[in-house]
Amino acid sequence: MLKHDADLELFRDNFRRFMQEHIAPYYLQWEKDGIMPREIWTKLGENGFLCVDLPEQYGGYAVPTYYSLMLVEESARAGYGALSTAISCHSEIAAPYILHIGNEAQKQYWLPRMVTGEVVGAIGMTEPGAGSDLQAIRSSAILQQDDYYLLNGSKTFISNGQHADLVILAAKTDPAARAKGVSLLMVDTHLPGFKKGTNLEKIGLHSQDTSELFFDQVKVPKQQLLGQAGQGFAYLMQELPRERTAIAATALGAIRGAIDITIRYVQERQAFGQPIAKFQNTRFVLAQAKIDEQATAAFYERCLELYMAGEMDVQTAAAIKAFSTDMQMKVTDHLLQLFGGYGYMTEYPISRFFVDARIQRIYGGTNEIMKEIVARDLLGR
């Protein structure tokens, strides 16, 4: 188990106060608008809530990774699933790619601006014909005169897509080489030929901007190749454990948040002359939710320990992603039932917990793919 960290709890309290002041009064309107304002990134950066575990030379606090993941968990617990996903894509996915794979010049150029919120990061993997099967991507980036990559193609379902200033993009630099032809590029979204599509409408995470991205003869400087050409698929496998651990942090936070609001509701709501908390079914549903939360927390904390020790393997990352998000969907569904008809009304936050949970079993690799990864570890190919 992770040791109690008094500094972490102080940091958690600071973040909760930040959300109470800068998120809570506006979040419902952002959900109706279908997007958060770009300024929220600047506020997050000014208050020190972005990329906090980066080394100090790049603007971070050099704190343990669980400080960063706490922000993902707490925003989900507060009912701000869109914020949790946005921070996760920026701090838990995009920034670590640069830190772990980038050269010193790339780190110095991009990371400090990601810490301040001047640059919003995104990851560009999924395409209309390539979701979990990343080997099927068709976007191409062909080196021209040993000077720049000529990027063409498109991506879809890109979180932070509207606000993104930087996209870590997977593209074929050698289209004939299948997986060995995939490379990663750091693409400045302001380059000529880079176009953002409309903000996609979703059944949940309404205020989390999600976009199609289009590339038409975009000239990406050769210096923005991330790592070595042709190693993109290997880098993806290397970085997926953190991404999937972050998804689990969102799941755990959401489970805890859904339990929090349900406890308050069942103690206040009356039926047949007494609070519905007095009914055995209510008590059993909440008890099971707490048991499920404890199981998820134990598995998550173990995975976090493994990640921080550099011992997190792909199979365990797949397992925690599938387990935690299945549990998130199950718990929120059962708790919503206790609200009756009110649980189906958008004015009740439990409804948001429910719809926001659904995507968690899809992105970061579908849970069916996660189970296939675990099965391969058990049975071989």
PEPEQUI-V264974 format. One record per helix or strand. SS is the DSSP state (A for helix, B for strand). FROM is the first residue (numbers start at 1). TO is the last residue. Records with the same first field share a line. If there is no record, write none. Layout:
BEGIN
SS=FROM-TO ; FROM-TO
END
This chain:
BEGIN
A=6-22 ; 27-33 ; 39-46 ; 56-58 ; 65-77 ; 81-101 ; 104-116 ; 134-136 ; 175-181 ; 222-224 ; 232-268 ; 276-278 ; 280-308 ; 314-338 ; 340-344 ; 349-361 ; 367-379
B=121-124 ; 127-127 ; 130-130 ; 140-144 ; 148-159 ; 166-172 ; 182-188 ; 194-199 ; 210-221 ; 225-226 ; 270-271 ; 274-275
END
